[in-house]
Amino acid sequence: MQTVVILIHLMIVLAMAGLILIQKSEGGGLGMGGGGGGGGGFLSSRGTANVLTRTTATLAALFFVTSLVLSILAGIERKPRSLIGPGTPAAPSAPGVPSPPASGAGSVLDQLQRGTPQPQQAPSGPQVPRSQ
């Protein structure tokens, strides 16, 4: 359905662009267009302007209608997603609560209470020398 509306929309856009390009400019700002004033043609210049103006207005209205239909179709197909849905992984209960340690050694506080020495870890970055 959406593909059909997009194709119709594009055909309207191309037709409207073509109609706008063949219309005569009002003030002759482009320096072209116009033509002979002999009214013996298929349509007079005034009649051609009325037909082109009405057709352009009709195509513009169809352009707005197809734009609205496309936006409605896009909104229908968009499904809301839950942040706490069944497919999401379990989050910690509170942001400030630490997770339990993975190894059986316990936390640093538990090791200090038992009197077990902590292995010294290498510093993670450059250290400032201490003055003595």
N, C-alpha and C positions, 0 to 999 in steps of 0.2 A: 504494500500500500504506500509506504513512504517513498519507495523508488519511483512509483508512478507519479506521485505528486511532485517529486524533485524534477522529473523529466518535463512535466507540464510547466513547472516554474521556470526551468531553463528556456523552454520554447517561448514563453511569455517575455522573458528578459531579452532574448535575441530579437523578437519582433518589435518590442518597444524601443530598443536601441536603434534598430533600422528605421523605424518611423521617425524617431527624433532626428536622426541624421538627414533624412530627406526633406524635413520641413524647412521652409524658407525662414531665414533670420529676420527679425522684426526691423532692426535698424540698419541692416546691411553691414553689420560689424565685421563679417568675414570677407566682405567684398565679392561674394559670389552669389549665385542663385538669382532669383528674379525671373528674367526672361521676358519675352515679348508680351505686349499688352493686347494682342489681337484676340479677342474673346471667342474665336471660332473653334477652340479645342474641345476635348471631351468634357472637361470641367473648367469653369473659370477659375482664376486664381483665388477668388474668395471662396468658391465652393470646395476647392481642393484643401484650402486651409481649414474649413469647417470639418471636412471628413477626416483629415489627419488629426485635428485637435480632438475630435470625439473618439476616434479610434485609440489615440494615445491615452486619453482619460479612462477609457474602458480597460485597456491593457494595464494601466496603473492600478485600477481597482482590483483587477484579477491578480496582479502581483501582490497586493496587500493581503488578499484573501488566501492565496497559496502560502504566503509567509506565515500567516496565523495558523493555518492548518498544519504546516510543518512544525511549528513550535508546540502546538498541542500534541501532535504525534510523538514528538521527542519527549514531552513531559509524561505521556502515558507509559512509554517504554522504560522510563527511568524508575528503577525500583529502590525504595529506601533500604539502607542497610543498617542493621543494628550493631552498635558497638559492643553490646553485651550478649550477642547472639550465641547459638550453640557452636558455631564454627570458630570462634575466637579462642586463643589459648588462655588458660587461667592466669589472672593477674594477681599480684600480692594483695593481701587484704588491706594494707595501709601503706602509704609511701614511706613512712618513717620506720616501719618494722623490718629489721634485717632478716634475711633468710637463714635457716639453720646451717651450720657448717657441714660440708660434704664429708670430711674425714671424721674419724672417731676421736681425734685429738682434743676437740673442744675449743672454746674460744681462748683468747689471750688471758682473760680474767680467770678462767678456770685453771689454766696452766700456772698462773701466778699463785693462786690459792693452794695448789697442790705442791708448789715448790719446784716444779720442773723447770729447768733452764730453757730459755727461748733461743733458738738458733738465730744468729745475727744475719740479717738480710743485707745484701749489697744496696747502696744508695741508688735511687732511681734516676738521679740527675746530678749535676755539679753541686758541690757543697761549699758553703762559705767557711773559710778557715776561722777557727775560734781564737780569740786573743787570750794569752795566758798570763 
